[in-house]
Amino acid sequence: MSPNPPAPHAASAPGRVLPTLNADGSRFVIRPRVAKGRFWKRRAFVAYGLIALFFALPFVSINGRPALLIDLGAAELSVLGLVFRPSDGAVLMLFGLTIVLTVFLVTALFGRVWCGWACPQTVYLEWVYRPIERLIEGGPERVRALDAQKGIAPRRVLKYATFAALSIVVGNVFLAYFVGVERLGEWVTSSPLEHPGGFLVMAAVSALMMFDFGWFREQTCIVACPYGRLQTVLIDRQSTIVAYDAGRGEPRGKAGKRSAALAVVEPRGDCVDCNACVATCPTGIDIRNGLQMECVSCTQCIDACDAIMDKLKRPRGLIRYTSKDILAGKPKKILRPRTMVYPALLAIVGGLLFWQLRDRPAAEVWVLRNTGAGFAVLGDGRVSSQLPLRVENRTEAPRTYTVELVDAPMFEQASPRAPIELAPRGTTVITLVTLAAPDVFVHGERKVQIRVRDDAGFEKVVGATLMGPETGNGNGAAAPGGAP
C-alpha cells in the first residue's frame, strides 16, 4: 500500500493533528505542485538573490577583513569591516536586541513574511532541492509512484547522490564563514587528517542538510521551528496574513448547481472547491480553514487560486494578503499599540547601538585581578606592588603603548619603563610594578590612576588599587626617584 494515498489529502482528514500525519499516525509526505504566478516569480528573485549572497559573502573583503567571519578560535566577529570581540559585549547585546525587535515589528506588520520569503529552510528547500527532485523524478504523481514502488529506483539514487554533492558544497561554504576562504582552500586541497575538526564540522553540516532537505523537510517548519508558535503572540487582527475570503468564497461548489428537491439554482460562492490551494501548499494545510500555525505565508495558494479565477473569468483575490479585521469589514489601522511600541523600542536600541559603534575606542584596557602575591617587601624596606593590565589593540595597524601612573609622586614605577608594541588586533597583559614606602598604604591598599596611551592619540585613564602592608598610614614621603 502506498505510504501517501492520493485521497484524502493530509489537510482534509477529520481529527488530524498535523498535516504531515496520516490517520494511523504514519507520516504523510508532502509532494506539492508548483503554481508559477506573480508571487512565485517575486519569491524566486528574492530566493536566488539570497543564495547568491550566501555563496559570495565569504569572498567579499572590507578593510582587509571578510565581510562576515565568525572566528571562534580568535574569539572575533567581523561584520562589514568592523571587528567585535568578547569585550564588545554591550554592542553585541544591542545588536541582538535590534534583530529581535525588528523581527517583532515585521511580524506585527506583515505576519510570517520571513518564513515564506527569506528563511533558509524555505529558500533552499523550495528553490534548490525540490526543483532538483522534480527535474530528476518528475511531478508529484510520478514522485508518489516512486514512493509506492518496491526496491531501489535508479532515479531516486541519482536524486540523493545529487543532494549529497550539493549538501557538501553548501557545507563547505558554511564552514568558510568560520575559518575564512583562504584557510578553507588549504583544507579542501589537503587530507582531512590534517584538519579533523574542520572536516567534522563540514561533514556534520552536510549530513544535517541531507537529513533536513532530503527527508525531514516541511516538518522543520511544523514541528521543530518555534516561530510558528510565537506568531500567535506577535500578530494581531490587523497584521497582514495570507487568508481566504470566506465571505466571497462560500458556499463552495460549481456555480449554477441545480437542487433537484427545490428545482432552483443554488447560489454559490467563488470557490469552486478545486483544492488547487491545498495541492500547492508546501506544509499541506487548507488555507480555507483559517489562519494556522503551519502556514508559512509562501503565497503558493494565492498564485494557484488566482490562476483558477483567471480561467473562470472571476476577480483575483479570493485568497490574498489581507488581515482578519479587513476580512471582517473593519478598516486598516497602521497605528496600534504594538506598531508604536516596537518602533519606539527599536529607535532607542538602534540609537544606543549607533552611539556605541561611533564611540568605540581604538583600544581597550582592563585592570585584572591579581592571582599571585599583590606585593612584596624588599630588603631596603620598600614595598613592591604588582598590578596586571590587559590591553587590546582594536585597530588594523600596529600600535605602541605606554603605561604610567598619574599624579602619584609617592610611587616609583619600576615596570614597564619602555613602550610596548602590539600587533593589529593584538592583546597582551602588562604587569605594572611600583615601589613605595610602607606607610603610603592605608589598611593595606592605595588607590591610584593609571594612564594608557598609544602613538596614534588614544588615551585612557583607569582607576586601580595597589596592595601593600596593613601598617601604612597614608602619609609616606616620595619614594626614591620620584614620579616616572
matplotlib code that plots the C-alpha trace (Angstrom):
import matplotlib.pyplot as plt

x = [0.0, 1.3, 2.5, 1.0, -2.5, -3.8, -7.0, -8.0, -5.5, -3.5, -5.3, -8.8, -8.7, -11.0, -9.3, -5.9, -3.3, -0.6, -0.9, 2.1, 0.4, -2.0, -4.9, -2.9, 0.0, 2.3, 3.9, 2.2, 5.0, 4.0, 4.5, 3.3, 2.6, 4.1, 1.9, 4.1, 2.2, 3.2, 4.3, 6.2, 8.3, 9.0, 10.0, 12.2, 14.0, 14.5, 15.5, 18.1, 19.5, 19.9, 21.5, 24.0, 24.7, 25.3, 27.9, 29.5, 29.8, 32.8, 34.8, 34.0, 36.6, 36.1, 39.1, 41.2, 38.7, 36.0, 32.6, 31.3, 33.6, 32.8, 36.3, 35.8, 39.5, 40.4, 37.1, 36.3, 33.3, 33.9, 30.9, 31.3, 34.8, 34.1, 35.7, 34.0, 35.5, 34.1, 35.0, 32.2, 29.5, 27.3, 27.5, 26.7, 23.8, 22.3, 22.8, 20.9, 18.1, 17.9, 17.4, 14.8, 12.8, 13.0, 11.5, 8.7, 7.9, 8.0, 5.8, 3.3, 3.0, 3.4, 3.0, 5.3, 6.8, 10.3, 9.2, 7.8, 10.3, 13.7, 14.1, 17.0, 14.8, 12.2, 14.7, 16.9, 14.0, 11.7, 14.3, 17.1, 16.3, 12.7, 13.4, 16.2, 13.8, 11.2, 13.9, 15.1, 11.9, 9.1, 6.0, 4.0, 2.3, 5.5, 7.2, 4.3, 4.6, 8.3, 7.2, 4.9, 7.5, 9.3, 13.0, 15.5, 14.7, 17.7, 16.2, 15.9, 19.5, 20.6, 18.5, 20.1, 23.5, 22.9, 21.5, 24.7, 27.0, 25.1, 25.0, 28.8, 29.3, 26.9, 28.6, 32.0, 30.7, 29.1, 32.5, 34.1, 32.1, 34.0, 37.5, 37.8, 38.1, 41.9, 42.1, 39.2, 41.0, 44.0, 41.8, 39.9, 43.2, 44.7, 44.0, 41.1, 43.5, 45.4, 42.3, 39.9, 37.9, 37.0, 36.3, 33.9, 32.1, 31.6, 30.5, 28.0, 26.5, 26.3, 24.6, 22.1, 21.3, 20.8, 18.5, 16.6, 16.1, 16.1, 13.7, 12.5, 11.6, 8.4, 8.4, 11.2, 8.6, 5.7, 7.4, 10.9, 10.8, 9.3, 8.4, 5.1, 4.0, 5.3, 3.4, 0.2, 1.5, 3.4, 0.5, -2.9, -6.1, -4.6, -1.4, -1.1, -1.5, -2.3, -6.0, -9.1, -12.1, -14.9, -17.5, -16.8, -15.9, -18.7, -20.7, -18.2, -19.0, -19.6, -21.8, -25.3, -25.7, -29.4, -31.2, -33.5, -35.7, -36.3, -35.9, -33.9, -30.3, -28.5, -26.3, -22.6, -19.5, -16.5, -14.6, -15.2, -13.6, -10.9, -8.4, -5.6, -4.6, -4.2, -2.3, 0.3, 0.8, 4.3, 3.1, 0.0, -2.7, -6.0, -5.9, -9.7, -9.8, -8.4, -5.0, -3.0, 0.3, 1.7, 1.1, 4.5, 2.9, 4.6, 1.7, 1.6, -2.2, -2.6, -1.0, -2.9, -6.2, -5.6, -4.9, -8.3, -10.1, -8.5, -9.8, -13.3, -13.0, -13.6, -11.7, -8.5, -8.0, -10.2, -7.0, -4.8, -2.7, -5.1, -5.9, -8.6, -10.1, -10.2, -12.0, -14.5, -15.2, -13.1, -10.8, -7.0, -5.1, -1.4, -1.1, -1.9, -0.1, 2.4, 3.2, 4.0, 5.8, 8.1, 9.4, 9.9, 12.0, 13.8, 14.7, 16.1, 18.1, 19.2, 20.3, 22.3, 23.9, 24.9, 26.3, 28.3, 29.7, 30.6, 32.4, 34.2, 37.8, 40.9, 42.0, 40.5, 42.1, 41.1, 42.5, 42.8, 42.6, 46.0, 46.2, 49.5, 51.0, 49.9, 53.1, 56.4, 58.6, 62.1, 65.4, 65.6, 62.2, 60.3, 57.1, 57.0, 53.3, 52.2, 49.1, 48.2, 46.6, 45.1, 45.5, 43.7, 44.6, 41.3, 42.8, 44.1, 47.6, 50.4, 50.4, 52.9, 51.5, 52.9, 51.7, 52.3, 50.9, 49.0, 49.7, 51.3, 54.7, 54.9, 55.3, 58.3, 57.3, 59.7, 58.0, 57.1, 59.6, 59.7, 56.8, 55.1, 54.2, 51.1, 50.2, 46.9, 44.0, 46.6, 46.2, 48.7, 48.9, 51.2, 52.3, 52.7, 55.3, 55.7, 58.0, 56.9, 57.4, 55.3, 53.4, 51.8, 49.2, 46.0, 44.7, 46.9, 45.9, 46.2, 44.0, 45.8, 45.1, 46.9, 47.1, 47.5, 48.1, 49.3, 51.3, 48.2, 46.4, 44.4, 44.4, 42.5, 42.8, 41.7, 41.4, 43.1, 44.1, 47.7, 48.2, 50.6, 51.2, 48.5, 50.9, 50.8, 49.1, 48.9, 51.4, 54.5, 57.1, 58.0, 59.9, 63.4, 63.4, 60.0, 57.3, 58.1]
y = [0.0, 3.5, 5.4, 8.5, 7.7, 10.4, 10.8, 12.0, 14.9, 15.4, 18.6, 17.2, 14.1, 14.5, 14.8, 15.4, 16.8, 17.6, 17.9, 15.6, 12.7, 10.1, 8.9, 5.9, 8.0, 7.3, 10.2, 11.8, 13.1, 16.4, 16.5, 20.0, 21.2, 24.5, 27.5, 29.8, 33.0, 36.6, 35.9, 32.9, 35.0, 37.6, 35.0, 33.4, 36.7, 37.1, 33.5, 33.2, 36.6, 35.4, 32.2, 34.2, 36.4, 33.4, 32.0, 35.3, 36.9, 34.9, 36.1, 39.8, 41.7, 45.1, 46.9, 43.8, 41.6, 39.2, 40.9, 38.3, 36.0, 34.2, 33.3, 31.2, 30.4, 34.1, 35.0, 37.6, 38.5, 40.5, 42.3, 44.7, 45.8, 46.0, 43.6, 42.6, 40.7, 39.5, 42.9, 44.3, 42.7, 45.8, 46.2, 42.6, 42.7, 45.8, 44.2, 41.1, 43.2, 45.2, 41.9, 40.7, 43.9, 44.1, 40.5, 41.6, 44.7, 42.9, 40.1, 42.5, 44.3, 41.5, 38.2, 35.4, 37.1, 36.0, 32.3, 32.4, 34.7, 34.7, 31.8, 29.5, 26.5, 27.7, 29.2, 26.1, 23.5, 25.3, 26.8, 24.2, 20.8, 20.4, 21.7, 19.1, 16.5, 17.5, 17.6, 14.0, 12.3, 14.3, 15.9, 14.9, 12.0, 10.4, 11.0, 9.3, 6.4, 6.1, 6.3, 3.3, 1.4, -1.5, -1.7, 1.0, 3.2, 4.5, 7.9, 8.1, 7.0, 9.8, 12.3, 11.5, 11.5, 15.0, 16.1, 14.7, 16.6, 19.8, 19.5, 19.0, 22.2, 24.2, 22.7, 23.9, 27.4, 27.4, 26.5, 29.4, 31.8, 30.4, 29.8, 32.1, 31.2, 31.1, 28.5, 26.6, 26.5, 24.9, 22.4, 21.4, 20.6, 18.7, 15.5, 15.7, 14.2, 17.5, 19.4, 16.8, 19.5, 21.5, 18.3, 17.0, 20.3, 20.3, 16.6, 17.3, 20.3, 18.3, 15.4, 17.7, 19.3, 15.9, 14.9, 18.1, 18.7, 15.1, 13.7, 15.9, 18.9, 20.7, 19.1, 21.6, 24.4, 22.4, 20.6, 22.0, 25.7, 27.7, 30.8, 29.4, 29.1, 32.5, 34.2, 33.9, 36.4, 38.6, 39.3, 40.9, 41.1, 44.0, 42.0, 41.2, 37.4, 35.1, 34.4, 33.0, 35.3, 33.1, 35.8, 35.7, 32.1, 30.3, 28.2, 26.3, 24.4, 24.9, 27.8, 27.1, 23.7, 22.8, 21.4, 18.5, 19.0, 22.7, 22.8, 26.0, 27.0, 27.1, 30.2, 29.5, 31.5, 32.0, 29.0, 26.0, 23.6, 22.6, 22.1, 23.8, 25.8, 22.6, 20.8, 23.6, 24.2, 23.1, 22.4, 20.5, 22.7, 24.0, 27.8, 27.9, 26.6, 29.9, 31.0, 28.0, 27.6, 25.6, 28.4, 30.0, 32.7, 31.3, 32.7, 29.5, 29.2, 32.8, 32.0, 28.8, 30.4, 33.4, 31.0, 29.3, 32.7, 33.8, 30.7, 31.3, 35.0, 36.0, 38.6, 37.6, 37.8, 35.0, 34.1, 37.1, 39.2, 40.8, 40.8, 39.4, 42.8, 43.7, 40.3, 41.3, 44.6, 46.8, 49.5, 49.1, 50.6, 51.2, 52.9, 50.5, 49.6, 47.1, 49.1, 52.1, 50.3, 48.2, 51.1, 53.2, 50.5, 49.8, 53.5, 53.6, 50.4, 51.3, 54.7, 53.2, 50.8, 53.6, 55.5, 52.5, 51.9, 55.5, 55.9, 52.5, 53.3, 52.3, 50.2, 48.7, 48.5, 46.3, 46.0, 42.3, 40.5, 39.7, 35.9, 35.9, 37.9, 41.6, 43.0, 42.1, 43.9, 44.4, 44.3, 48.1, 48.2, 49.5, 47.7, 46.3, 46.2, 44.4, 45.0, 43.2, 45.2, 43.8, 46.0, 45.2, 46.9, 47.1, 48.7, 47.1, 48.7, 48.1, 50.4, 51.3, 51.7, 53.4, 52.8, 55.4, 56.4, 59.7, 62.2, 59.6, 61.1, 58.7, 55.7, 54.8, 52.9, 50.0, 48.4, 48.8, 51.5, 51.1, 51.4, 48.1, 47.3, 45.4, 43.9, 44.7, 43.3, 42.1, 41.6, 41.5, 41.6, 44.2, 44.0, 47.3, 47.1, 50.0, 50.8, 52.8, 53.3, 51.1, 54.0, 55.2, 52.4, 52.7, 49.4, 47.6, 49.4, 52.6, 53.8, 55.2, 56.4, 54.7, 56.3, 54.1, 55.8, 54.8, 56.6, 57.5, 59.7, 57.1, 57.7, 56.1, 56.6, 53.7, 53.5, 50.7, 49.7, 48.8, 46.4, 46.9, 46.1, 46.8, 49.0, 52.1, 55.4, 57.0, 59.8, 58.3, 60.6, 60.4, 57.3, 57.5, 58.5, 60.3, 60.0, 58.5]
z = [0.0, -0.8, 2.2, 0.7, -0.6, -3.0, -1.1, 1.3, 1.4, 4.6, 5.3, 5.0, 7.2, 10.3, 13.7, 12.1, 14.5, 11.9, 8.1, 7.8, 9.7, 8.3, 10.4, 11.6, 12.8, 9.8, 8.0, 5.1, 2.8, 1.2, -2.6, -3.5, -7.0, -8.2, -9.0, -11.1, -10.5, -9.8, -6.2, -7.2, -9.6, -7.0, -4.4, -7.0, -7.5, -3.7, -3.1, -5.8, -4.7, -1.2, -2.4, -4.5, -1.4, 0.8, -1.7, -2.5, 1.0, 2.3, -0.7, -0.2, 1.7, 3.5, 5.1, 4.6, 6.5, 5.3, 5.1, 7.6, 9.6, 12.9, 14.1, 17.1, 17.6, 17.8, 19.5, 16.9, 14.8, 11.7, 10.2, 7.2, 8.2, 11.9, 14.3, 17.6, 20.4, 23.8, 25.2, 22.9, 25.0, 25.1, 21.3, 20.6, 23.1, 21.4, 18.0, 19.2, 20.6, 17.3, 15.4, 17.9, 17.8, 14.0, 13.8, 16.2, 14.2, 10.8, 12.2, 13.6, 10.3, 7.7, 9.6, 8.6, 5.6, 6.8, 6.6, 3.1, 1.5, 3.2, 5.7, 4.6, 5.2, 2.6, 0.2, -0.2, 0.0, -2.5, -4.8, -4.8, -3.5, -4.7, -8.2, -8.5, -7.3, -9.9, -12.6, -11.8, -10.6, -12.3, -10.9, -7.7, -9.3, -10.6, -7.2, -5.4, -7.7, -6.7, -3.1, -3.6, -5.7, -4.0, -4.3, -5.1, -8.1, -10.1, -10.3, -6.6, -6.2, -8.6, -6.7, -3.4, -4.9, -6.3, -2.9, -1.2, -3.5, -3.2, 0.6, 0.7, -1.4, 0.9, 4.0, 2.8, 2.1, 5.6, 7.0, 5.2, 7.5, 10.4, 9.0, 6.0, 2.3, 2.4, 5.1, 3.6, 0.3, 2.1, 3.8, 0.7, -1.1, 1.8, 3.7, 6.3, 8.8, 8.8, 10.0, 11.6, 13.5, 10.4, 8.4, 11.1, 11.2, 7.4, 7.4, 10.2, 8.4, 5.2, 7.0, 8.7, 5.3, 3.8, 6.6, 6.6, 2.8, 1.8, 4.4, 7.3, 5.1, 6.0, 9.4, 10.3, 10.0, 11.5, 14.4, 15.1, 14.4, 17.3, 15.2, 14.1, 17.7, 18.6, 15.8, 17.8, 20.3, 17.8, 15.4, 16.0, 13.9, 11.9, 10.9, 7.2, 6.6, 3.7, 4.1, 2.4, 1.9, 3.2, 2.7, -1.0, -1.5, 0.5, -0.1, -2.3, -5.4, -9.1, -9.9, -11.2, -9.5, -9.5, -6.5, -7.5, -4.4, -4.9, -8.7, -8.3, -8.9, -5.6, -5.0, -4.9, -3.8, -6.0, -4.5, -6.8, -4.3, -6.8, -4.0, -6.0, -3.0, -1.0, -3.7, -3.9, -0.1, 1.0, 4.5, 3.5, 5.0, 3.7, 3.9, 3.8, 7.3, 8.6, 9.9, 11.1, 12.8, 9.9, 7.3, 6.3, 4.1, 1.0, -1.2, -3.3, -2.5, -3.8, -7.1, -7.5, -6.7, -8.9, -11.9, -11.3, -11.0, -14.3, -16.0, -14.6, -15.5, -11.9, -9.9, -8.3, -4.5, -3.2, -1.3, -0.8, 1.5, 4.0, 7.7, 10.0, 10.6, 6.9, 6.2, 8.9, 7.2, 9.6, 8.4, 8.2, 11.1, 10.8, 14.2, 17.0, 20.3, 19.0, 15.9, 18.1, 20.9, 18.7, 16.6, 19.7, 21.4, 18.1, 17.8, 21.3, 21.0, 17.5, 18.7, 21.5, 19.1, 16.7, 19.6, 20.8, 17.3, 16.8, 20.1, 20.0, 21.3, 19.3, 22.3, 25.4, 28.9, 31.8, 35.3, 36.0, 39.3, 40.8, 41.1, 42.9, 45.8, 45.4, 47.0, 48.5, 51.0, 49.6, 51.6, 51.7, 53.4, 50.3, 49.1, 45.6, 44.3, 41.2, 39.1, 35.8, 33.0, 29.8, 26.7, 23.4, 20.2, 18.2, 15.1, 11.9, 12.4, 14.9, 17.9, 20.6, 24.1, 27.2, 30.8, 33.5, 36.9, 37.1, 40.0, 42.3, 43.3, 46.3, 43.9, 41.7, 38.5, 38.1, 35.2, 32.4, 31.6, 27.8, 25.3, 24.4, 20.7, 19.9, 16.5, 14.8, 16.9, 19.3, 23.1, 25.8, 29.6, 31.1, 34.7, 36.4, 39.1, 41.6, 44.5, 47.6, 51.3, 53.5, 55.1, 51.8, 52.1, 54.1, 55.5, 53.0, 49.8, 47.9, 45.0, 42.0, 38.5, 35.5, 32.1, 28.9, 25.6, 22.2, 19.4, 17.4, 20.0, 22.0, 25.8, 28.6, 32.4, 34.6, 38.4, 40.3, 43.8, 44.7, 47.6, 50.4, 54.1, 56.7, 58.8, 56.5, 57.4, 54.0, 54.8, 53.2, 51.5, 47.9, 47.1, 45.7, 42.1, 42.4, 39.9, 36.5]

ax = plt.figure().add_subplot(projection="3d")
ax.plot(x, y, z, "-o")
ax.set_aspect("equal")
plt.show()
